[in-house]
Amino acid sequence: MTDERRALRVPPRHSWVLLPLLGALLLALSACGGSAPPAGDGATGGGGASSGAPAATGDVIAVGEFGSMTGTTAAFGTSTDHGVQLAIDEINAAGGVLGKKIKVYLEDDQSKPEEVPAVVSKLIEQNKVVALLGEVASSRSLAAAPLAQRAKIPMISPSSTNPEVTKKGDYIFRMCYLDDFQGAAMARFAFNSLGKKKGAILQDVKNDYSVGLAKFFSDEFTKLGGTIVGNERYEEGNTDFRAQLTKIKSTQPEFIFVPGYYSEAAKIAKQARDLGITVPFIGGDGWESAKLFEIGGKSVDGSFYGNHYFAGDPSPEVANFVQKFKERYGEQPDSMAALGYDAAKLLADSIKRAGTTDGDALRKTLAETSGWQGVTGTMSFDENRNPVKPIVILEIKDGQLALKESMKP
């Protein structure tokens, strides 16, 4: 998030005090000729309160983005936003959509589901956005989806994998595979590819993503003939997992499945190694972050996790994206960045195909997407607005990622 966007974004809880002052400031800037963002700057030339004008009038099309820019999963929000910014700047540099530039209003939900209604309401009611991009976490997407559905504003979650997300209404879409597919795929990988027959689970019981993924994994693993010998619990934000790990160690599992986020997974791996647990860990796409290696160090070596793409893929779509991302941000893009990029690109393409920003027309065009090529693969939406696409399984070796396997739906 650039300094300009951060400075202009008004926290919802204080907007009633600052809006009049901000409105006066914007009016003054407008009088000085500062109305439209220049080409290539659509993702950074906005934020904060809108004047209440229709979203697609004038020189811009307003799009809302909400994510965890601060808090426990800030790495997710930052990576996704970087992907969105890169995509929007490319779109605007090429002339925009329908003769207008796209302007993104970014709101921080602080990694808290309870903050989501306020920031999403602000984007819809004040910024008059024509569509929403967000969230990464399923719990926060579930908090936003009813508002988007009620307002008939299409919402695209880049990476919320819980099946319940798109069940909230026909205006809700996602760019990622679902947890029922991911959980089953990781169970088949553990049982068939790794040859493991006994496993334990350590899940975050306050997280919809973790609970759902744990269930889908367990159901498939036992169906295949495997046994779950231990199933322990924690909550996001916990830092000490030794009691749960000690119980798991006593069951002598051949692996431990941790369907949580990188922030806890890395600490769990470190504490497990300290306790003498040497079996491999298996995780889901919530592990995807450079922070996993920063926090976990060598403890995560020998682990595996499911993901949406592999940055080392030599295909032109992936290679070009990785190169552009590295040039701009100085780091390799993770899957959250790739999915954010794809979500923004698909939204722009759908607006172009619809020929309008009308909510119902845009929803219909999005739903008709078929054979669309993105960085994270070729995708089509099914009847429930979920993409049909493969999962890749990555192995951690000496602090580096290697492609282990790919599974199709």
C-alpha positions as a Markdown table, in Angstrom:
| # | Residue | x | y | z |
|---|---|---|---|---|
| 1 | Met | 0.0 | 0.0 | 0.0 |
| 2 | Thr | 1.5 | 3.3 | -1.0 |
| 3 | Asp | 1.8 | 6.3 | 1.3 |
| 4 | Glu | -0.8 | 8.2 | -0.6 |
| 5 | Arg | -3.4 | 5.5 | -0.2 |
| 6 | Arg | -2.6 | 5.1 | 3.5 |
| 7 | Ala | -2.9 | 8.8 | 4.1 |
| 8 | Leu | -6.2 | 9.3 | 2.4 |
| 9 | Arg | -8.0 | 6.2 | 3.7 |
| 10 | Val | -10.3 | 7.2 | 6.5 |
| 11 | Pro | -11.0 | 4.6 | 9.3 |
| 12 | Pro | -14.7 | 3.9 | 9.3 |
| 13 | Arg | -15.2 | 4.4 | 13.0 |
| 14 | His | -13.9 | 8.0 | 12.7 |
| 15 | Ser | -15.3 | 8.9 | 9.3 |
| 16 | Trp | -18.2 | 11.0 | 10.7 |
| 17 | Val | -15.7 | 13.5 | 12.1 |
| 18 | Leu | -13.2 | 13.6 | 9.2 |
| 19 | Leu | -15.5 | 13.4 | 6.1 |
| 20 | Pro | -16.5 | 17.1 | 6.1 |
| 21 | Leu | -12.8 | 18.2 | 6.3 |
| 22 | Leu | -11.8 | 15.6 | 3.7 |
| 23 | Gly | -14.6 | 16.7 | 1.4 |
| 24 | Ala | -13.4 | 20.3 | 1.6 |
| 25 | Leu | -9.8 | 19.2 | 0.8 |
| 26 | Leu | -10.9 | 17.2 | -2.2 |
| 27 | Leu | -13.0 | 20.1 | -3.5 |
| 28 | Ala | -10.0 | 22.3 | -3.2 |
| 29 | Leu | -7.8 | 19.8 | -5.1 |
| 30 | Ser | -10.4 | 19.5 | -7.8 |
| 31 | Ala | -10.5 | 23.2 | -8.3 |
| 32 | Cys | -6.7 | 23.0 | -8.9 |
| 33 | Gly | -7.2 | 20.5 | -11.7 |
| 34 | Gly | -6.3 | 17.4 | -9.6 |
| 35 | Ser | -9.3 | 15.2 | -10.5 |
| 36 | Ala | -8.3 | 12.1 | -12.5 |
| 37 | Pro | -5.3 | 9.8 | -11.7 |
| 38 | Pro | -2.7 | 9.6 | -14.5 |
| 39 | Ala | -2.4 | 6.5 | -16.6 |
| 40 | Gly | -0.8 | 3.6 | -14.7 |
| 41 | Asp | -1.7 | 5.1 | -11.3 |
| 42 | Gly | -5.3 | 3.9 | -10.8 |
| 43 | Ala | -4.5 | 1.7 | -7.9 |
| 44 | Thr | -2.8 | 4.5 | -5.9 |
| 45 | Gly | -4.7 | 7.6 | -7.0 |
| 46 | Gly | -7.6 | 7.1 | -4.6 |
| 47 | Gly | -8.7 | 6.0 | -1.2 |
| 48 | Gly | -10.7 | 7.7 | 1.5 |
| 49 | Ala | -14.2 | 9.2 | 1.1 |
| 50 | Ser | -15.9 | 9.7 | -2.2 |
| 51 | Ser | -18.1 | 12.6 | -3.1 |
| 52 | Gly | -21.1 | 10.3 | -3.6 |
| 53 | Ala | -21.0 | 10.6 | -7.4 |
| 54 | Pro | -21.9 | 7.4 | -9.4 |
| 55 | Ala | -19.0 | 5.1 | -9.5 |
| 56 | Ala | -18.5 | 4.9 | -13.3 |
| 57 | Thr | -19.1 | 8.6 | -14.2 |
| 58 | Gly | -16.3 | 11.0 | -15.0 |
| 59 | Asp | -12.9 | 9.5 | -15.7 |
| 60 | Val | -12.8 | 6.5 | -13.3 |
| 61 | Ile | -14.5 | 3.2 | -12.5 |
| 62 | Ala | -14.4 | 2.7 | -8.7 |
| 63 | Val | -13.5 | -0.7 | -7.4 |
| 64 | Gly | -13.2 | -1.6 | -3.7 |
| 65 | Glu | -10.5 | -3.7 | -2.1 |
| 66 | Phe | -10.6 | -4.9 | 1.5 |
| 67 | Gly | -7.9 | -7.0 | 3.2 |
| 68 | Ser | -5.7 | -7.6 | 6.2 |
| 69 | Met | -3.2 | -4.8 | 5.7 |
| 70 | Thr | -2.4 | -5.0 | 9.5 |
| 71 | Gly | -2.9 | -7.7 | 12.1 |
| 72 | Thr | -2.1 | -11.4 | 12.3 |
| 73 | Thr | -2.3 | -12.1 | 8.6 |
| 74 | Ala | -1.0 | -8.8 | 7.3 |
| 75 | Ala | 1.4 | -10.7 | 4.9 |
| 76 | Phe | -1.7 | -12.1 | 3.1 |
| 77 | Gly | -3.2 | -8.6 | 2.6 |
| 78 | Thr | 0.0 | -7.0 | 1.5 |
| 79 | Ser | 0.8 | -9.7 | -1.0 |
| 80 | Thr | -2.7 | -9.6 | -2.4 |
| 81 | Asp | -2.7 | -5.9 | -2.7 |
| 82 | His | 0.6 | -5.9 | -4.5 |
| 83 | Gly | -0.9 | -8.2 | -7.1 |
| 84 | Val | -4.0 | -6.1 | -7.4 |
| 85 | Gln | -1.9 | -2.9 | -7.8 |
| 86 | Leu | 0.3 | -4.4 | -10.5 |
| 87 | Ala | -2.7 | -5.6 | -12.5 |
| 88 | Ile | -4.6 | -2.3 | -12.2 |
| 89 | Asp | -1.6 | -0.2 | -13.2 |
| 90 | Glu | -1.1 | -2.4 | -16.3 |
| 91 | Ile | -4.8 | -2.1 | -17.2 |
| 92 | Asn | -4.8 | 1.7 | -16.8 |
| 93 | Ala | -1.5 | 2.0 | -18.7 |
| 94 | Ala | -3.1 | 0.2 | -21.6 |
| 95 | Gly | -6.1 | 2.7 | -21.7 |
| 96 | Gly | -8.3 | 1.4 | -18.9 |
| 97 | Val | -11.7 | -0.2 | -19.5 |
| 98 | Leu | -14.7 | 1.3 | -21.4 |
| 99 | Gly | -12.5 | 4.4 | -21.9 |
| 100 | Lys | -12.1 | 5.0 | -18.2 |
| 101 | Lys | -9.3 | 4.3 | -15.7 |
| 102 | Ile | -10.0 | 2.0 | -12.7 |
| 103 | Lys | -9.6 | 3.6 | -9.3 |
| 104 | Val | -9.1 | 1.2 | -6.3 |
| 105 | Tyr | -10.3 | 2.2 | -2.9 |
| 106 | Leu | -8.4 | 0.1 | -0.3 |
| 107 | Glu | -9.7 | -0.6 | 3.2 |
| 108 | Asp | -7.9 | -2.4 | 6.0 |
| 109 | Asp | -10.0 | -4.9 | 8.1 |
| 110 | Gln | -7.0 | -5.4 | 10.5 |
| 111 | Ser | -7.3 | -9.2 | 10.1 |
| 112 | Lys | -10.5 | -9.1 | 12.1 |
| 113 | Pro | -13.9 | -10.5 | 10.9 |
| 114 | Glu | -15.7 | -8.0 | 13.1 |
| 115 | Glu | -14.1 | -5.1 | 11.3 |
| 116 | Val | -15.3 | -6.3 | 7.9 |
| 117 | Pro | -18.9 | -5.0 | 7.9 |
| 118 | Ala | -17.8 | -1.4 | 8.6 |
| 119 | Val | -15.1 | -1.3 | 5.9 |
| 120 | Val | -17.2 | -3.0 | 3.2 |
| 121 | Ser | -20.2 | -0.8 | 4.0 |
| 122 | Lys | -18.0 | 2.2 | 3.5 |
| 123 | Leu | -16.8 | 1.0 | 0.2 |
| 124 | Ile | -20.3 | 0.3 | -1.0 |
| 125 | Glu | -22.2 | 3.3 | 0.5 |
| 126 | Gln | -19.6 | 6.1 | 0.4 |
| 127 | Asn | -17.1 | 5.1 | -2.4 |
| 128 | Lys | -19.9 | 3.8 | -4.6 |
| 129 | Val | -17.8 | 0.9 | -5.9 |
| 130 | Val | -19.0 | -1.3 | -8.8 |
| 131 | Ala | -17.3 | -4.4 | -7.5 |
| 132 | Leu | -15.3 | -5.7 | -4.5 |
| 133 | Leu | -12.0 | -7.6 | -4.4 |
| 134 | Gly | -11.4 | -9.5 | -1.1 |
| 135 | Glu | -10.9 | -11.1 | 1.2 |
| 136 | Val | -8.1 | -13.7 | 1.6 |
| 137 | Ala | -9.4 | -15.3 | 4.8 |
| 138 | Ser | -12.7 | -17.3 | 4.6 |
| 139 | Ser | -14.0 | -16.0 | 7.9 |
| 140 | Arg | -13.7 | -12.4 | 6.7 |
| 141 | Ser | -15.1 | -13.2 | 3.2 |
| 142 | Leu | -18.1 | -14.8 | 5.0 |
| 143 | Ala | -18.6 | -11.5 | 6.9 |
| 144 | Ala | -18.5 | -9.5 | 3.7 |
| 145 | Ala | -20.5 | -11.6 | 1.3 |
| 146 | Pro | -24.0 | -10.9 | 2.7 |
| 147 | Leu | -23.4 | -7.1 | 2.3 |
| 148 | Ala | -22.2 | -7.5 | -1.2 |
| 149 | Gln | -25.2 | -9.7 | -2.1 |
| 150 | Arg | -27.7 | -7.3 | -0.5 |
| 151 | Ala | -26.2 | -4.4 | -2.5 |
| 152 | Lys | -26.0 | -6.5 | -5.7 |
| 153 | Ile | -22.3 | -5.6 | -6.0 |
| 154 | Pro | -20.2 | -8.5 | -7.4 |
| 155 | Met | -17.5 | -9.6 | -5.0 |
| 156 | Ile | -14.5 | -11.7 | -6.0 |
| 157 | Ser | -12.5 | -13.3 | -3.3 |
| 158 | Pro | -8.9 | -14.0 | -4.5 |
| 159 | Ser | -8.3 | -16.8 | -2.1 |
| 160 | Ser | -11.0 | -17.8 | 0.4 |
| 161 | Thr | -11.3 | -21.5 | 0.0 |
| 162 | Asn | -14.2 | -22.4 | 2.4 |
| 163 | Pro | -17.1 | -23.8 | 0.4 |
| 164 | Glu | -19.6 | -21.6 | 2.3 |
| 165 | Val | -18.3 | -18.3 | 0.9 |
| 166 | Thr | -20.0 | -18.5 | -2.6 |
| 167 | Lys | -23.1 | -20.0 | -1.0 |
| 168 | Lys | -23.9 | -16.6 | 0.3 |
| 169 | Gly | -25.3 | -15.5 | -3.0 |
| 170 | Asp | -25.0 | -15.3 | -6.7 |
| 171 | Tyr | -23.0 | -12.1 | -6.6 |
| 172 | Ile | -20.1 | -13.9 | -4.8 |
| 173 | Phe | -17.2 | -15.4 | -6.8 |
| 174 | Arg | -13.8 | -16.7 | -6.0 |
| 175 | Met | -10.5 | -17.2 | -7.9 |
| 176 | Cys | -9.3 | -20.3 | -5.9 |
| 177 | Tyr | -10.2 | -23.9 | -5.5 |
| 178 | Leu | -12.3 | -25.0 | -2.6 |
| 179 | Asp | -11.3 | -26.7 | 0.7 |
| 180 | Asp | -13.3 | -29.9 | 0.0 |
| 181 | Phe | -11.0 | -30.4 | -3.1 |
| 182 | Gln | -7.9 | -29.2 | -1.3 |
| 183 | Gly | -8.5 | -31.3 | 1.8 |
| 184 | Ala | -9.2 | -34.4 | -0.2 |
| 185 | Ala | -6.2 | -33.8 | -2.4 |
| 186 | Met | -3.8 | -33.4 | 0.5 |
| 187 | Ala | -5.2 | -36.6 | 2.1 |
| 188 | Arg | -4.6 | -38.5 | -1.1 |
| 189 | Phe | -1.1 | -37.1 | -1.3 |
| 190 | Ala | -0.4 | -38.2 | 2.3 |
| 191 | Phe | -1.8 | -41.7 | 1.9 |
| 192 | Asn | -0.9 | -42.5 | -1.7 |
| 193 | Ser | 2.2 | -40.4 | -2.5 |
| 194 | Leu | 3.9 | -40.4 | 0.9 |
| 195 | Gly | 2.6 | -43.8 | 1.9 |
| 196 | Lys | 1.5 | -42.6 | 5.4 |
| 197 | Lys | -1.2 | -44.5 | 7.2 |
| 198 | Lys | -1.4 | -42.7 | 10.6 |
| 199 | Gly | -1.7 | -39.0 | 11.0 |
| 200 | Ala | -2.6 | -36.3 | 13.5 |
| 201 | Ile | -4.3 | -33.0 | 13.1 |
| 202 | Leu | -3.7 | -29.7 | 14.9 |
| 203 | Gln | -6.4 | -27.2 | 13.9 |
| 204 | Asp | -7.5 | -23.6 | 14.7 |
| 205 | Val | -11.0 | -24.1 | 16.0 |
| 206 | Lys | -11.9 | -20.4 | 15.7 |
| 207 | Asn | -11.1 | -20.3 | 12.0 |
| 208 | Asp | -13.7 | -21.4 | 9.3 |
| 209 | Tyr | -10.9 | -22.2 | 6.9 |
| 210 | Ser | -9.0 | -24.4 | 9.3 |
| 211 | Val | -12.0 | -26.3 | 10.7 |
| 212 | Gly | -13.4 | -27.0 | 7.2 |
| 213 | Leu | -10.0 | -28.1 | 5.8 |
| 214 | Ala | -9.4 | -30.4 | 8.8 |
| 215 | Lys | -12.8 | -32.1 | 8.3 |
| 216 | Phe | -12.3 | -32.6 | 4.5 |
| 217 | Phe | -8.8 | -34.0 | 5.1 |
| 218 | Ser | -9.9 | -36.3 | 7.8 |
| 219 | Asp | -12.9 | -37.6 | 5.9 |
| 220 | Glu | -10.9 | -38.5 | 2.8 |
| 221 | Phe | -7.9 | -39.9 | 4.7 |
| 222 | Thr | -10.1 | -42.3 | 6.8 |
| 223 | Lys | -12.0 | -43.2 | 3.6 |
| 224 | Leu | -8.8 | -44.3 | 2.0 |
| 225 | Gly | -8.0 | -46.5 | 5.0 |
| 226 | Gly | -5.8 | -44.2 | 7.1 |
| 227 | Thr | -6.3 | -43.4 | 10.8 |
| 228 | Ile | -6.3 | -40.1 | 12.5 |
| 229 | Val | -4.6 | -40.9 | 15.8 |
| 230 | Gly | -4.8 | -37.4 | 17.3 |
| 231 | Asn | -6.9 | -34.3 | 16.8 |
| 232 | Glu | -5.8 | -31.3 | 18.9 |
| 233 | Arg | -6.9 | -27.6 | 18.8 |
| 234 | Tyr | -5.6 | -24.1 | 19.1 |
| 235 | Glu | -6.8 | -20.6 | 18.4 |
| 236 | Glu | -5.3 | -17.9 | 16.1 |
| 237 | Gly | -3.0 | -15.7 | 18.0 |
| 238 | Asn | -1.8 | -18.5 | 20.3 |
| 239 | Thr | 2.0 | -18.8 | 20.7 |
| 240 | Asp | 2.5 | -21.9 | 22.9 |
| 241 | Phe | 1.5 | -25.2 | 21.3 |
| 242 | Arg | 3.7 | -27.5 | 23.5 |
| 243 | Ala | 0.8 | -29.1 | 25.4 |
| 244 | Gln | -1.0 | -30.1 | 22.2 |
| 245 | Leu | 2.2 | -31.3 | 20.5 |
| 246 | Thr | 3.1 | -33.4 | 23.5 |
| 247 | Lys | -0.3 | -35.2 | 23.3 |
| 248 | Ile | 0.2 | -35.7 | 19.6 |
| 249 | Lys | 3.7 | -37.1 | 20.1 |
| 250 | Ser | 2.3 | -39.7 | 22.4 |
| 251 | Thr | 0.1 | -41.1 | 19.6 |
| 252 | Gln | 3.1 | -41.7 | 17.3 |
| 253 | Pro | 1.7 | -40.3 | 14.1 |
| 254 | Glu | 3.6 | -40.6 | 10.8 |
| 255 | Phe | 2.8 | -37.0 | 9.9 |
| 256 | Ile | 1.0 | -33.9 | 11.4 |
| 257 | Phe | -1.6 | -32.0 | 9.3 |
| 258 | Val | -1.8 | -28.3 | 10.3 |
| 259 | Pro | -4.6 | -26.6 | 8.3 |
| 260 | Gly | -3.9 | -23.1 | 9.6 |
| 261 | Tyr | -2.1 | -20.0 | 8.6 |
| 262 | Tyr | 1.7 | -19.4 | 8.3 |
| 263 | Ser | 1.9 | -17.3 | 11.5 |
| 264 | Glu | 1.0 | -20.3 | 13.7 |
| 265 | Ala | 2.2 | -23.1 | 11.5 |
| 266 | Ala | 5.8 | -21.9 | 11.6 |
| 267 | Lys | 5.7 | -21.7 | 15.4 |
| 268 | Ile | 4.1 | -25.1 | 15.7 |
| 269 | Ala | 6.9 | -26.6 | 13.6 |
| 270 | Lys | 9.6 | -25.0 | 15.7 |
| 271 | Gln | 8.2 | -26.1 | 18.9 |
| 272 | Ala | 7.6 | -29.6 | 17.6 |
| 273 | Arg | 11.2 | -30.0 | 16.6 |
| 274 | Asp | 12.2 | -28.8 | 20.0 |
| 275 | Leu | 10.1 | -31.6 | 21.5 |
| 276 | Gly | 11.8 | -34.2 | 19.3 |
| 277 | Ile | 9.0 | -34.6 | 16.8 |
| 278 | Thr | 10.6 | -35.5 | 13.5 |
| 279 | Val | 7.7 | -36.5 | 11.3 |
| 280 | Pro | 6.8 | -34.3 | 8.3 |
| 281 | Phe | 4.2 | -31.6 | 8.6 |
| 282 | Ile | 1.5 | -31.1 | 5.9 |
| 283 | Gly | -0.5 | -27.9 | 5.4 |
| 284 | Gly | -2.8 | -26.1 | 3.1 |
| 285 | Asp | -2.5 | -22.9 | 1.1 |
| 286 | Gly | -2.7 | -20.9 | 4.3 |
| 287 | Trp | 1.0 | -21.7 | 4.7 |
| 288 | Glu | 1.9 | -19.6 | 1.7 |
| 289 | Ser | 4.1 | -16.7 | 2.8 |
| 290 | Ala | 7.7 | -15.8 | 3.0 |
| 291 | Lys | 7.0 | -15.3 | 6.7 |
| 292 | Leu | 6.7 | -19.1 | 7.1 |
| 293 | Phe | 10.5 | -19.4 | 6.4 |
| 294 | Glu | 11.4 | -16.3 | 8.4 |
| 295 | Ile | 9.6 | -17.6 | 11.5 |
| 296 | Gly | 10.0 | -21.4 | 11.1 |
| 297 | Gly | 13.6 | -21.5 | 9.7 |
| 298 | Lys | 14.9 | -25.0 | 9.3 |
| 299 | Ser | 12.0 | -26.4 | 11.3 |
| 300 | Val | 9.7 | -26.4 | 8.2 |
| 301 | Asp | 12.2 | -28.3 | 6.0 |
| 302 | Gly | 10.7 | -31.6 | 4.9 |
| 303 | Ser | 7.1 | -30.2 | 5.0 |
| 304 | Phe | 4.6 | -30.1 | 2.3 |
| 305 | Tyr | 1.6 | -27.8 | 1.5 |
| 306 | Gly | -1.0 | -27.3 | -1.1 |
| 307 | Asn | -0.9 | -24.2 | -3.2 |
| 308 | His | -2.5 | -22.3 | -6.2 |
| 309 | Tyr | 0.6 | -22.0 | -8.3 |
| 310 | Phe | 4.3 | -22.5 | -8.4 |
| 311 | Ala | 6.5 | -19.4 | -9.0 |
| 312 | Gly | 9.1 | -21.6 | -10.7 |
| 313 | Asp | 6.6 | -22.7 | -13.4 |
| 314 | Pro | 8.3 | -22.0 | -16.8 |
| 315 | Ser | 5.0 | -21.2 | -18.6 |
| 316 | Pro | 5.0 | -17.7 | -20.2 |
| 317 | Glu | 2.1 | -16.5 | -18.1 |
| 318 | Val | 3.8 | -17.3 | -14.8 |
| 319 | Ala | 7.3 | -16.3 | -15.9 |
| 320 | Asn | 6.2 | -12.9 | -17.1 |
| 321 | Phe | 4.2 | -12.2 | -14.0 |
| 322 | Val | 7.1 | -13.2 | -11.7 |
| 323 | Gln | 9.5 | -11.0 | -13.6 |
| 324 | Lys | 7.3 | -8.0 | -13.5 |
| 325 | Phe | 6.5 | -8.5 | -9.8 |
| 326 | Lys | 10.2 | -8.8 | -8.9 |
| 327 | Glu | 11.0 | -5.7 | -10.9 |
| 328 | Arg | 8.4 | -3.7 | -9.0 |
| 329 | Tyr | 8.6 | -5.1 | -5.5 |
| 330 | Gly | 12.0 | -6.7 | -5.3 |
| 331 | Glu | 10.7 | -10.1 | -4.2 |
| 332 | Gln | 9.2 | -13.3 | -5.6 |
| 333 | Pro | 5.4 | -13.2 | -5.7 |
| 334 | Asp | 3.5 | -15.8 | -3.6 |
| 335 | Ser | 0.2 | -17.3 | -4.5 |
| 336 | Met | -1.8 | -14.5 | -2.7 |
| 337 | Ala | -0.1 | -12.0 | -5.1 |
| 338 | Ala | -0.9 | -14.2 | -8.1 |
| 339 | Leu | -4.5 | -14.6 | -7.1 |
| 340 | Gly | -4.9 | -10.9 | -6.4 |
| 341 | Tyr | -3.4 | -10.1 | -9.8 |
| 342 | Asp | -5.8 | -12.6 | -11.5 |
| 343 | Ala | -8.8 | -11.3 | -9.6 |
| 344 | Ala | -8.2 | -7.7 | -10.8 |
| 345 | Lys | -7.5 | -8.8 | -14.4 |
| 346 | Leu | -10.6 | -11.0 | -14.5 |
| 347 | Leu | -12.8 | -8.2 | -13.1 |
| 348 | Ala | -11.5 | -5.7 | -15.8 |
| 349 | Asp | -12.0 | -8.3 | -18.5 |
| 350 | Ser | -15.5 | -8.9 | -17.3 |
| 351 | Ile | -16.4 | -5.2 | -17.3 |
| 352 | Lys | -15.1 | -5.0 | -20.8 |
| 353 | Arg | -17.1 | -8.0 | -21.9 |
| 354 | Ala | -20.3 | -6.7 | -20.2 |
| 355 | Gly | -19.8 | -3.3 | -21.8 |
| 356 | Thr | -21.1 | -1.7 | -18.5 |
| 357 | Thr | -20.6 | -1.6 | -14.8 |
| 358 | Asp | -24.2 | -2.4 | -14.0 |
| 359 | Gly | -24.2 | -4.9 | -11.1 |
| 360 | Asp | -26.5 | -7.5 | -12.6 |
| 361 | Ala | -24.9 | -7.3 | -16.1 |
| 362 | Leu | -21.4 | -7.6 | -14.6 |
| 363 | Arg | -22.5 | -10.6 | -12.4 |
| 364 | Lys | -23.9 | -12.4 | -15.4 |
| 365 | Thr | -20.7 | -11.8 | -17.4 |
| 366 | Leu | -18.5 | -13.0 | -14.6 |
| 367 | Ala | -20.6 | -16.2 | -14.2 |
| 368 | Glu | -20.2 | -16.9 | -17.9 |
| 369 | Thr | -16.4 | -16.9 | -17.7 |
| 370 | Ser | -15.0 | -20.0 | -19.4 |
| 371 | Gly | -11.4 | -20.9 | -20.5 |
| 372 | Trp | -10.0 | -17.7 | -19.0 |
| 373 | Gln | -6.2 | -17.8 | -18.8 |
| 374 | Gly | -4.6 | -16.4 | -15.7 |
| 375 | Val | -1.3 | -16.7 | -13.9 |
| 376 | Thr | -2.8 | -19.4 | -11.6 |
| 377 | Gly | -4.1 | -21.4 | -14.5 |
| 378 | Thr | -6.9 | -21.7 | -17.1 |
| 379 | Met | -10.2 | -21.5 | -15.3 |
| 380 | Ser | -14.0 | -21.6 | -15.8 |
| 381 | Phe | -16.7 | -21.0 | -13.2 |
| 382 | Asp | -19.0 | -23.8 | -12.3 |
| 383 | Glu | -22.7 | -23.2 | -11.6 |
| 384 | Asn | -21.8 | -22.1 | -8.1 |
| 385 | Arg | -19.3 | -19.5 | -9.3 |
| 386 | Asn | -16.3 | -21.5 | -8.1 |
| 387 | Pro | -13.4 | -22.0 | -10.5 |
| 388 | Val | -12.4 | -25.4 | -11.8 |
| 389 | Lys | -8.6 | -25.5 | -11.6 |
| 390 | Pro | -5.8 | -27.8 | -10.3 |
| 391 | Ile | -3.9 | -27.8 | -7.0 |
| 392 | Val | -0.1 | -27.9 | -6.8 |
| 393 | Ile | 1.7 | -29.5 | -3.9 |
| 394 | Leu | 5.0 | -27.9 | -2.8 |
| 395 | Glu | 7.8 | -29.4 | -0.8 |
| 396 | Ile | 10.2 | -27.4 | 1.4 |
| 397 | Lys | 13.8 | -28.3 | 0.9 |
| 398 | Asp | 16.6 | -26.3 | 2.5 |
| 399 | Gly | 14.4 | -23.3 | 2.8 |
| 400 | Gln | 13.3 | -23.4 | -0.8 |
| 401 | Leu | 10.1 | -24.5 | -2.5 |
| 402 | Ala | 10.0 | -27.4 | -5.1 |
| 403 | Leu | 7.1 | -28.7 | -7.1 |
| 404 | Lys | 6.2 | -32.1 | -5.7 |
| 405 | Glu | 3.0 | -32.9 | -7.5 |
| 406 | Ser | 0.0 | -31.4 | -9.3 |
| 407 | Met | -3.6 | -32.7 | -9.0 |
| 408 | Lys | -6.6 | -31.9 | -11.2 |
| 409 | Pro | -10.2 | -31.7 | -9.9 |
